[in-house]
């Protein structure tokens, strides 16, 4: 198939080694940040925070979160240009959704007199909330929508990436406690530019099941 989107996705691969000397430009970072902001979520809940690991201090802290496990991903902490921590709120509340509705009123999407009616969508949250108020499984799922959206944008920008579920949520919560209060990070995304010599995955053929094995058209 000949299409620019397919071309970008064919080129994309999970990077195994980054070139530490190369950094993402401010212009591209602005696009990435806006991509994160524009990501869709169920009922437009946006139950997330995106923590950008950029400074040497932050990279050291992130590297330290691999002290106990997942050391195979530790090398990306400093070698990648940036890392994004995708964090979800573990107890998403009516007050949290109220902020979304207030924003809708501010931009004219919802009329002020319809504010209470707009809370009707919160029923989807209630359906996924346990007796303790925890709805982390539901909010975590929303972060994966943002993750996929961001990985696609990076492919289009010719920026390499490595999704990492191999992160220590407990240590991340401890070392980034101030930034993550009330939120939990179970997945991160390294991004930058691969080292063409050491990144063995770049030369490997892309492995995907054939279309007929995974797509059924009715």
Backbone as a ProteinNet text record, in pm:
[ID]
protein_1_A
[PRIMARY]
XXXXXXXXXXXXXXXXXXXXXXXXXXXXXXXXXXXXXXXXXXXXXXXXXXXXXXXXXXXXXXXXXXXXXXXXXXXXXXXXXXXXXXXXXXXXXXXXXXXXXXXXXXXXXXXXXXXXXXXXXXXXXXXXXXXXXXXXXXXXXXXXXXXXXXXXXXXXXXXXXXXXXXXXXXXXXXXXXXXXXXXXXXXXXXXXXXXXXXXXXXXXXXXXXXXXXXXXXX
[TERTIARY]
84.4	0	87.2	52.1	127.3	48.3	93.1	30	130	135.6	236.2	221	97.7	77.6	136.5	108.3	159.5	311.8	366.8	512.5	575.1	515.9	568	558.1	447.3	428.3	515	542	632.5	774	815	950	963.1	852.3	857.8	894.6	979.6	1013.2	1044.7	1040.7	1074.7	1226.3	1275.7	1420.6	1482.2	1595.9	1668	1787.3	1838.9	1950.2	1933	1948.4	1935.7	2071.8	2075	2192.7	2179.6	2257.6	2246.4	2279.8	2352.6	2395.1	2285.5	2176.5	2071.1	1949.1	1896.2	1779.9	1667.6	1547.7	1430.1	1420.2	1390.4	1382.8	1261.6	1267.7	1155.7	1031.2	1049.4	935.1	863.1	940.5	879.3	819.1	885.1	829.2	694.2	681	552.9	443.3	477	380	344.8	444.6	422.5	333.1	361.1	281.2	135.9	116.5	-19.4	-89.2	-12.7	-67.8	-118.9	-40.8	-84.7	-214	-217.5	-334.3	-458.6	-443.5	-557.6	-601	-534.3	-570	-712.6	-786.1	-923.5	-927.4	-1039.5	-1060.2	-1209.9	-1246.3	-1387.7	-1454	-1568.5	-1648	-1562.7	-1453.4	-1360.2	-1310.7	-1291.1	-1256.5	-1118	-1023.1	-884.6	-828	-833.3	-792.8	-643.6	-563.7	-421.6	-333.1	-207.2	-98.8	13.9	84.9	199.7	323.1	411.7	533.1	646.4	707.5	813.4	949.6	1024.2	1159.3	1256	1312.2	1397.4	1532.8	1532.7	1656.4	1743.5	1871.8	1964	1919.5	1867.5	1820.9	1703.5	1608.3	1490.8	1530.8	1625.1	1671.2	1740.3	1815.4	1880.7	1776.1	1675	1568.8	1497.4	1471.7	1404.2	1493.1	1621.7	1714.9	1712.5	1700.8	1699.7	1576.4	1469.7	1349	1367.3	1477.8	1504.8	1595.8	1607.5	1699.1	1662.6	1533.7	1489.1	1450	1406.7	1361.1	1354.1	1335.5	1324.5	1450.4	1566.5	1692.2	1717.8	1652.8	1672.3	1623.2	1536.5	1489.3	1566.1	1651.3	1720.1	1805.5	1866	1954.9	1883.8	1751.9	1678.9	1660.6	1675.7	1648.8	1733.3	1860.8	1950.9	1982.9	1978.9	2017.8	1910.7	1782.3	1674.2	1673.2	1626.6	1617.1	1521.4	1404.7	1302.2	1229.1	1167.6	1078.7	949.3	837.5	707.9	654.3	618.8	548.9	398.4	329.5	185.1	117.5	61.6	5.2	-146.4	-214.5	-360.7	-404.4	-514.9	-566.9	-634.8	-599.6	-651.2	-792.8	-830.8	-963.9	-1025.8	-1062.3	-1121	-1260.7	-1285.8	-1406.5	-1498.3	-1613.9	-1710.1	-1648.4	-1569.8	-1503.7	-1404.6	-1334.8	-1242.4	-1318.2	-1430.3	-1508.8	-1570.3	-1597.7	-1650.6	-1556.6	-1427.8	-1329.7	-1341.7	-1370.2	-1389.2	-1514.3	-1621.4	-1746.2	-1728	-1657.4	-1630.7	-1554.1	-1460.4	-1386.3	-1479.7	-1571.3	-1667.6	-1755.5	-1793.3	-1872.5	-1790.5	-1664.3	-1574.9	-1560.1	-1552.1	-1530.4	-1661	-1774.4	-1903.3	-1957.1	-1896.9	-1945.1	-2069.6	-2073.5	-2186.4	-2240.6	-2372	-2433.8	-2429	-2406.2	-2397.2	-2518.4	-2635.8	-2757.6	-2770.1	-2683.1	-2686	-2576.2	-2512.8	-2399.4	-2439	-2546.9	-2586.5	-2623.8	-2686.9	-2723.5	-2598.8	-2492.8	-2369.5	-2305	-2335.3	-2280.5	-2340.3	-2439.8	-2499.2	-2397.5	-2297.8	-2193.9	-2108.4	-2111.8	-2030.2	-2074.7	-2188.4	-2235.5	-2133.9	-2059.3	-1956.5	-1844.9	-1817.3	-1717.1	-1770.9	-1895.6	-1955.5	-1954.5	-1977.4	-1980.1	-1844.7	-1738.1	-1602.6	-1533.1	-1611.8	-1557.3	-1599.3	-1503.6	-1538.8	-1585.4	-1615.5	-1672.2	-1575.9	-1445.9	-1348.1	-1322.5	-1388.1	-1367.4	-1256	-1199.9	-1089.5	-1144.2	-1095.5	-1132.2	-1008.1	-896.1	-767	-763	-832	-829.7	-889	-994.7	-1061.2	-976	-921.4	-841.9	-711	-654.9	-531.2	-554.3	-670.2	-700.9	-700.2	-739.4	-741.4	-599	-503.3	-366.2	-308.7	-358.1	-307.2	-357.9	-472.6	-518.9	-421.1	-383.7	-287.4	-151.2	-112.4	15.5	18.7	-84.9	-89.6	-92.8	-169.2	-177.5	-40.9	33.4	165.6	265.9	260.9	353.4	331	206	177.7	233.6	212.5	265.1	416.9	483.3	629	673.7	602.4	636.9	627.3	528.3	509.5	616.8	671.4	777.6	916.8	921.2	1048.7	1130.6	1060.5	1123.9	1103.5	1209.6	1204.1	1137.9	1087	1022.4	1032.7	1016.1	1016.3	910.7	796.7	697.9	749.3	730.8	786.6	681.5	626.4	546.7	639.2	763.1	862.5	916.8	830.7	870.6	817.7	882.7	847.2	753.5	622.7	523.7	543.5	585.1	602.5	717.3	832.2	945.5	920.9	851.7	817.6	729.8	632.2	545	623	728	809.2	900.9	971	1070.6	1009.1	886.5	816.8	685.9	691.1	569.8	504.4	584.5	528.7	450.7	504.9	440.7	322.2	324.2	225.5	121.9	112.5	17.7	-122	-172.9	-305.4	-306.1	-191.1	-179.9	-78.1	-87.8	3.8	54.2	181.8	242.2	275.2	210.9	238.5	301.8	314.5	374.1	443.5	555.6	632.6	672.5	711.9	752.5	883.9	989.8	1116.9	1107.9	1171.8	1168.3	1295.2	1334.7	1457.4	1499.1	1629.1	1682.6	1772.3	1748	1819.2	1966	2043.7	2183.5	2184.2	2210.4	2199.2	2295.7	2402.7	2499.4	2452.9	2408.7	2373.5	2227.5	2143.5	2000.7	1971	1990.5	1976.1	1834.8	1736	1597.3	1564.8	1645.6	1619.4	1632.4	1723.3	1748.3	1661.1	1585.7	1503.4	1376.5	1329.7	1203.5	1088.3	991.2	877.1	791.3	759	682.6	540.8	445.4	303.5	225.4	118	31.3	-29.8	-65.2	-123.9	-264.7	-309.4	-435.7	-553	-559.6	-673.9	-681.7	-570.8	-570.1	-628.2	-634.1	-674.4	-792.1	-826.4	-934.5	-1046.6	-1166.3	-1284.6	-1382.7	-1414.5	-1509.9	-1644.3	-1747.1	-1881	-1973.5
-120	0	124	219.9	344.9	458.1	495.9	606.4	655	784.4	841	788.4	766.9	714	574	489.7	353	352.5	441.8	451.9	483.1	578.4	616.1	500.5	429.4	318.7	198.3	180.5	72.8	99.1	225.4	262.1	251.8	272.8	276	140.2	142.7	21.2	57.8	-40.1	-17.5	-11.8	103.7	126.6	54.7	-9.9	-80.9	-0.6	91.3	177.3	315.6	418	556.5	623.2	724.7	809.3	924.3	917.1	1013.3	1155.5	1170.9	1304.4	1381.7	1315.5	1380.7	1409.3	1529.7	1570.1	1618	1606.8	1649.7	1801.1	1862	2007.8	2060.3	2188.7	2251.6	2249.5	2269.7	2272.4	2137	2029.7	1896.6	1865.4	1911	1889.4	1957.9	2077.5	2147.7	2065.3	2001.8	1916.3	1795.3	1737	1620.2	1655.8	1769	1809.9	1835.8	1895.4	1922.1	1790.9	1695.9	1563.5	1498.8	1507.9	1455.7	1523.1	1654	1730.4	1696.1	1669.9	1644.7	1498.6	1413	1271.4	1251.2	1158.8	1132.8	1042.7	1046.6	960.4	940.2	832.7	803.8	920.3	960.1	1076.2	1202.8	1206.9	1319.5	1344.2	1235.1	1245.5	1301.9	1270.8	1318.5	1292.6	1167	1137.3	1112.8	1201.7	1172.5	1292	1260	1358.5	1302.1	1390.1	1349	1418.7	1343	1398.2	1380.1	1491.3	1488.7	1485	1380	1365.5	1428.1	1542.9	1617.4	1654.3	1707.7	1754.9	1638.4	1667.7	1565	1512.2	1601.6	1561.7	1465.7	1498.2	1412.3	1278.1	1280.8	1155.7	1066.8	1128.3	1049.5	985.9	1064.1	1010.9	895.2	911.4	803.6	679.9	701.5	589.1	514.5	589.8	529.4	441.4	462.8	381.2	238.3	210.1	74.8	-3.5	42.7	-19	-163.5	-195	-326.6	-421.4	-367.4	-454.3	-377.7	-452.8	-399.9	-325.5	-374.8	-307.7	-300.9	-387.1	-383.4	-252.7	-180.9	-51.2	66.7	39.3	146.2	232.7	171.8	244.8	358.4	347.2	450.6	578	566.8	680.4	801.6	777.6	888.5	899	787.1	790	851.7	829.3	888.1	1039.6	1110.4	1255.7	1294.8	1232	1258.8	1128.6	1126	1016.8	1078.7	1018.9	1063.9	959.2	1002	915.2	936.3	831.1	837.8	795.7	891.6	864.5	881.4	793.7	798.1	821.7	892.6	916.2	789.5	745.5	617.8	628.9	750.5	773	895.2	874.9	984.1	1014.7	1143	1180.9	1272.6	1295.9	1388.4	1528.5	1565.3	1697.2	1705	1594.5	1592	1613.3	1544.4	1559.9	1699	1757.2	1893.3	1993.4	1969.9	2058.4	2051.3	1930.7	1914.2	1989.6	1975.4	2044.8	2195.2	2242.8	2387.3	2438.2	2358.7	2396.8	2399.6	2302.7	2300.6	2425.9	2468.2	2591.2	2711.9	2713.7	2825.2	2843.9	2733.2	2744	2743.3	2734.6	2741	2607.4	2499.1	2366.7	2326.1	2367.5	2338.9	2469.7	2483.2	2602	2592.6	2704.6	2701.5	2637.3	2662.5	2607.3	2454.9	2400	2255.1	2180	2247.9	2185.6	2056.7	2060	1940.3	1826.5	1859.4	1757.4	1691.9	1772.7	1721	1613.9	1615.4	1513.1	1374.8	1366.6	1237.1	1138.2	1188.2	1100.3	1037.6	1095	1040.9	900.1	858.6	722.4	618.6	651	559.2	542.5	648.4	638.9	552.9	579.6	502.6	353.5	317.8	176.6	109.5	188	134	170	206.2	246.9	147.9	103.7	9	82.5	6.6	65.5	158.5	151.2	240.3	366.6	376.1	492.1	473.6	352.6	325.5	289.3	359.6	328.7	326.2	283.6	288.5	204.6	91.4	8.1	82.9	159.1	236.8	356.5	430.4	548	507.7	394.7	346.2	317.4	260.5	229.8	356.4	468.2	592.7	637.9	611.5	654.3	580.4	458.1	382.7	440.2	505.9	577.5	690.6	765.3	874.9	822.2	707	646.5	612.9	546.8	511.9	634.4	734.6	858.7	924	924.9	987.3	909.3	777	695.8	716.7	733.8	760.5	896.4	997	1130.4	1128.4	1054.5	1044	979.5	877.2	812.6	911.7	996.2	1094.4	1203	1225.3	1324.8	1264.9	1136.2	1064.3	1066.1	1053.6	1045.2	903.4	843.5	705.9	698.7	580	564.9	422	409	279.2	280.6	214.6	204.7	110.6	148.3	70	43.8	-77.5	-122.2	-177.4	-202.2	-249.1	-133.5	-78.1	28.3	-7	45	16.3	125.2	98	198.6	245	152.8	187	285.5	259.1	351	482.5	477.1	601.5	688.8	626.2	701.5	762.8	692.4	741.8	856.4	839	938.1	1057.3	1041	1153	1181.6	1168.8	1180.7	1318.1	1421.7	1557.3	1577.7	1526.8	1544.9	1449.9	1335	1230.7	1214.3	1307.6	1294.1	1262.9	1144.5	1103.7	1031.9	1022.8	958.2	845.1	751.7	637.3	616.4	587.8	562.6	415.2	349.1	209	190.7	298.4	288.3	420.2	409.5	526.9	513.2	623.5	622.5	698	624.1	688.6	737.6	849.2	900.6	978.5	976.1	1042.1	989.5	958.4	911.7	791.5	686.6	562.4	569.5	484.6	465.5	358.3	395.3	298.8	181.6	198.1	89.4	-12.2	36.8	-51.6	-95.7	-22.2	-53.6	-166.3	-287.8	-404.5	-420.4	-368.8	-386.2	-307.2	-204	-119.9	-197.1	-293.2	-368.1	-492.6	-524.2	-644.1	-620.4	-721.7	-705.9	-687.6	-604.6	-581.4	-707.2	-751.3	-874.3	-842.4	-864.5	-848.4	-962.6	-1002.6	-1102.8	-1045.6	-1133.7	-1087.3	-1035.2	-947.4	-878	-973.6	-1079.2	-1169.8	-1245.3	-1250.8	-1318.8	-1232.8	-1103.9	-1016	-924.2	-911.7	-821	-900.2	-884.5	-945.8	-837.3	-833.3	-734.4	-801.8	-750.4	-809.7	-729
0	0	0	-82.9	-92.2	-25.7	94.1	167.1	270.8	292.2	382.5	525.1	569.9	705.1	716.3	616.4	617.5	609.1	528	516.5	651.7	724	855.9	954.8	951.6	1044.8	1010.2	881.9	841.2	891.7	891.5	937	1088.7	1160.4	1306.2	1365.4	1466.2	1539.1	1683.4	1769.8	1910.1	1923	1961.6	1966.4	2086.6	2062.5	2168.4	2220.7	2138.9	2181.8	2119.1	2203.9	2158	2142.6	2057.5	2041.9	2141.8	2247.5	2357.8	2315.1	2204.4	2161.3	2088.5	2054.1	1975.2	2062.4	2047.7	2125.6	2033.5	2081.8	2006.4	2010.1	1896.5	1887.3	1963.4	2001.5	2071.1	1983.9	1852.8	1762.3	1761.9	1758.6	1760.2	1897.5	2003.5	2137	2151	2094.2	2099.7	2032.9	1921.5	1852.8	1938.9	2002.3	2088	2206.5	2269.8	2385.3	2344.5	2228.8	2182.2	2144.2	2093.7	2066	2194.3	2300.7	2430.1	2474.6	2463.7	2509.7	2430.4	2301.1	2213.9	2211.2	2285.7	2286.2	2337.7	2277.7	2321.6	2444.4	2515.1	2630.7	2650.2	2719.3	2743.9	2814.4	2767.4	2812.3	2821.9	2748.1	2751.9	2895.6	2969.6	3111.7	3135.7	3046.7	3059.2	3199.6	3245.5	3383.9	3396.8	3341.7	3328.5	3360.5	3379.5	3383.4	3298.9	3231.4	3151.1	3206.7	3266.8	3326.3	3225.8	3186	3085.8	3155.1	3130.2	3185.2	3085.1	3121.2	3028.2	3089.1	3210.7	3272.9	3317.5	3339.1	3388.8	3525.1	3608.7	3741.2	3731	3644.4	3627.6	3567.1	3472.9	3411.8	3514.6	3605.5	3710	3801.3	3836.7	3921.9	3853.5	3723.5	3650.5	3642	3618.5	3616	3749.4	3858.5	3991.4	4014.9	3938.6	3958.5	3909.4	3841.9	3793.4	3889.2	4010.8	4106.9	4137.7	4136.4	4180.2	4067.7	3955.7	3846.6	3714.9	3608.8	3473.2	3429.7	3471.1	3437.6	3287.1	3209.4	3064.4	3002.6	3072.1	3023.2	3084.2	3180.9	3252.3	3159.9	3058.5	2968.5	2895	2878.8	2806.5	2889.5	3021.3	3109.9	3074.4	3042.5	3010.9	2862.7	2791.3	2650.1	2561.8	2594.5	2515.8	2535.9	2434.3	2445.9	2558.4	2560	2660.3	2692	2808.7	2845.9	2897.5	2858.7	2909	3006.3	3126.1	3220.2	3199.5	3160.3	3140.6	3271	3341.4	3472.9	3472	3543.8	3551.4	3695.3	3712.2	3846.2	3895.3	4013.3	4062.9	4121.3	4162.1	4219.4	4150.4	4025.8	3947	4001.8	4031.7	4103.7	4022.3	4077.5	4017.4	4007.2	4107.3	4104	3988.2	3960.2	3846.1	3715.5	3701.3	3579	3572.2	3689.1	3691.9	3626.4	3638.5	3574.2	3422.8	3371.3	3227	3182.7	3258.2	3223.8	3231.3	3332.3	3344.1	3222.6	3175	3054.3	2933.4	2926.6	2817.1	2818.1	2938.1	2950.4	2907.7	2946.8	2913.6	2762.9	2689.8	2544.6	2465.7	2535.1	2466.7	2419.5	2459.4	2419	2498.8	2625.5	2712.7	2768.2	2772.1	2829.9	2982.5	3049.2	3196.2	3261.8	3207.2	3266.8	3247.2	3159.3	3133.9	3209.2	3304.2	3373.5	3444.5	3519.5	3593.8	3499.7	3391.6	3292.9	3233	3216.1	3157.6	3245	3373.2	3463.5	3438.5	3351.2	3320	3267.5	3194.9	3139.2	3247.5	3366.8	3475.9	3515.5	3465.7	3492.4	3445.1	3339.1	3289.9	3392.8	3467.5	3573.4	3687.8	3727.8	3836.5	3806.1	3680	3640.1	3659.4	3663.1	3672.4	3803.2	3904.3	4033.6	4141.2	4223.5	4329.6	4454.4	4558.7	4679.8	4751.9	4720.6	4783.6	4701.4	4585.9	4499.9	4399.5	4395.3	4302.4	4164.4	4063.4	3924.4	3835.5	3895.3	3827.5	3700.6	3699.4	3579	3460.3	3486	3380.9	3338.9	3435.4	3399.7	3333.1	3376.7	3313.8	3166.1	3134.8	2994.4	2908.5	2966.2	2889.5	2852.3	2941.3	2912.1	2792.1	2767.9	2654.1	2521.5	2525.5	2406.3	2375.1	2479.1	2460.6	2417.7	2471.8	2435.1	2286.5	2237.8	2096.1	2007.7	2049.5	1973.2	1961.4	2071.6	2073.8	1989.4	1996.7	1918.2	1768	1728.8	1588	1547.6	1633.1	1602	1590.1	1679.2	1673.5	1543.4	1500.2	1373.4	1258.3	1262.1	1155.8	1160.1	1280.8	1297.1	1275.9	1243.4	1228.6	1357.1	1468.7	1599.7	1652.1	1700.3	1748.8	1886.6	1920.4	2050.7	2101.9	2232.9	2300.3	2409.9	2388.6	2496.4	2604.1	2729.6	2839.7	2946.9	2945.5	3059.7	3167.3	3129.7	3225.1	3306.4	3391.3	3483.5	3621.6	3722.8	3861.3	3913	3908.7	3948.3	4092	4179	4320.5	4339.8	4276.6	4290.9	4218.3	4106.1	4035.7	4125.1	4190	4280.8	4396.3	4439.1	4550.9	4508.1	4394.8	4353.3	4280.4	4232.2	4167.4	4241.7	4374.3	4456	4444.6	4437.1	4429.9	4300.5	4191	4060.7	4040.1	4108.6	4081.9	4192.5	4283.2	4393.5	4340.9	4379.6	4334.9	4201.9	4137.5	4006.9	4015	3921.2	3917.5	3775.5	3762.5	3631.1	3616.2	3520	3489.6	3352.4	3277.3	3144.1	3110.7	3042.4	3002.4	2856	2797	2656.8	2641.3	2605.4	2571.4	2427.8	2399.5	2262.4	2232.9	2107.8	2065.7	1930.6	1916.9	1788.2	1813.4	1736.8	1764.2	1723.8	1786.5	1748.6	1640.4	1515.3	1405	1415.3	1490.7	1505.1	1609.2	1724.3	1835.5	1834.9	1765.4	1765.1	1666.7	1713.3	1625.4	1569.9	1642.4	1598.9	1472	1444.6	1327.8	1197	1193	1069.7	1055.6	1159.6	1155.8	1074.1	1001.3	928.7	1027.2	989.7	1078.2	1083.9	1204	1222.3	1267.9	1180.7	1212.9	1148.3	1210.3	1149.4	1021.6	930.3	804	829.6	742.8	759.9	780.9	702.1	709	841.8	915.4	1044.7	1156.8	1137.4	1246.2	1213.7	1085.1	1045.3	981	1032.7	975	933.3	808	755.9	737.4	802.2	795.9	704.8
[MASK]
++++++++++++++++++++++++++++++++++++++++++++++++++++++++++++++++++++++++++++++++++++++++++++++++++++++++++++++++++++++++++++++++++++++++++++++++++++++++++++++++++++++++++++++++++++++++++++++++++++++++++++++++++++++++++

